[in-house]
Amino acid sequence: MHLDKPIKQKLSLGTLRKNNKTKPKSPDLTGQMKLQRHTAAAIVEQFRHDGIEEVICNIARWKNQDHLRPYLTVELSPRFVARTQVERDDIRGSRGNDQARV
C-alpha cells in the first residue's frame, strides 16, 4: 500500500450547546472537548520550555445544526511559536558536528 499524503492528526474538537440556566451566573453554553494527545503534548512542551505559568492557545468555532438543535463546534490548538535564531543556529551546528564524524 502506497500513501502519497501523510496521515493528518486528529483535531482537538468539542461541541457547545445551549445550557438550561438554573442561576443567573450559569454558563450560556456547555459541552465537552476531545483533547488529542499531540495537542496536549505541544501545550505541555510550551510550559516546560518557556518556564511560564500560562500558555496562550488558539480557539476556533463553527456554527452547526443537527437533528436535535443548533450547536457550536470548537477547536483548541497550541499557539504557533516560531523557533528563535539561537535554536536554528544550534541545530545547524549539531548537523555540522554529525557530518564531521562520518
C-alpha positions as semicolon CSV with decimal commas, in nm:
position;residue;x (nm);y (nm);z (nm)
1;M;0,000;0,000;0,000
2;H;0,143;0,339;-0,102
3;L;0,029;0,664;0,053
4;D;0,107;0,987;-0,129
5;K;-0,013;1,214;0,151
6;P;0,089;1,195;0,518
7;I;-0,182;1,093;0,761
8;K;-0,324;1,402;0,930
9;Q;-0,353;1,415;1,306
10;K;-0,698;1,448;1,454
11;L;-0,803;1,791;1,572
12;S;-0,893;1,861;1,934
13;L;-1,263;1,933;1,885
14;G;-1,562;1,977;2,110
15;T;-1,922;2,089;2,099
16;L;-2,112;2,355;2,289
17;R;-2,489;2,352;2,323
18;K;-2,729;2,593;2,487
19;N;-2,742;2,539;2,861
20;N;-3,063;2,542;3,062
21;K;-2,961;2,812;3,305
22;T;-3,062;2,749;3,666
23;K;-2,883;3,056;3,810
24;P;-2,800;3,398;3,667
25;K;-2,427;3,313;3,661
26;S;-2,473;2,971;3,497
27;P;-2,295;2,938;3,161
28;D;-2,492;3,009;2,843
29;L;-2,331;2,711;2,667
30;T;-2,183;2,385;2,796
31;G;-2,021;2,085;2,633
32;Q;-1,719;1,859;2,609
33;M;-1,395;1,853;2,415
34;K;-1,185;1,561;2,291
35;L;-0,830;1,674;2,361
36;Q;-0,584;1,488;2,140
37;R;-0,252;1,371;2,283
38;H;-0,044;1,571;2,030
39;T;-0,231;1,893;2,121
40;A;-0,180;1,838;2,494
41;A;0,187;1,745;2,438
42;A;0,252;2,066;2,242
43;I;0,093;2,275;2,517
44;V;0,285;2,092;2,792
45;E;0,607;2,141;2,595
46;Q;0,546;2,517;2,590
47;F;0,510;2,511;2,970
48;R;0,834;2,314;3,007
49;H;1,040;2,504;2,752
50;D;0,940;2,855;2,846
51;G;0,906;2,806;3,224
52;I;0,579;3,000;3,229
53;E;0,261;2,978;3,435
54;E;0,011;3,006;3,147
55;V;0,003;2,923;2,776
56;I;-0,197;3,109;2,516
57;C;-0,385;2,865;2,293
58;N;-0,584;2,919;1,976
59;I;-0,957;2,851;1,970
60;A;-1,192;2,847;1,675
61;R;-1,564;2,784;1,648
62;W;-1,817;2,692;1,380
63;K;-2,198;2,713;1,389
64;N;-2,368;2,379;1,316
65;Q;-2,712;2,219;1,322
66;D;-2,810;1,857;1,379
67;H;-3,147;1,685;1,404
68;L;-3,177;1,795;1,770
69;R;-3,084;2,163;1,772
70;P;-2,810;2,413;1,683
71;Y;-2,468;2,374;1,838
72;L;-2,116;2,515;1,811
73;T;-1,808;2,312;1,726
74;V;-1,493;2,441;1,893
75;E;-1,129;2,358;1,828
76;L;-0,838;2,403;2,067
77;S;-0,485;2,416;1,926
78;P;-0,147;2,522;2,056
79;R;-0,035;2,867;1,955
80;F;0,230;2,865;1,684
81;V;0,563;2,979;1,824
82;A;0,846;3,033;1,576
83;R;1,187;2,899;1,668
84;T;1,440;3,154;1,779
85;Q;1,751;3,220;1,574
86;V;1,965;3,069;1,852
87;E;1,779;2,737;1,827
88;R;1,824;2,733;1,449
89;D;2,196;2,800;1,490
90;D;2,223;2,518;1,744
91;I;2,055;2,278;1,501
92;R;2,288;2,379;1,217
93;G;2,589;2,343;1,445
94;S;2,490;1,995;1,557
95;R;2,441;1,884;1,195
96;G;2,790;2,002;1,111
97;N;2,934;1,803;1,401
98;D;2,748;1,488;1,294
99;Q;2,883;1,518;0,940
100;A;3,239;1,557;1,067
101;R;3,217;1,220;1,244
102;V;3,106;1,032;0,932
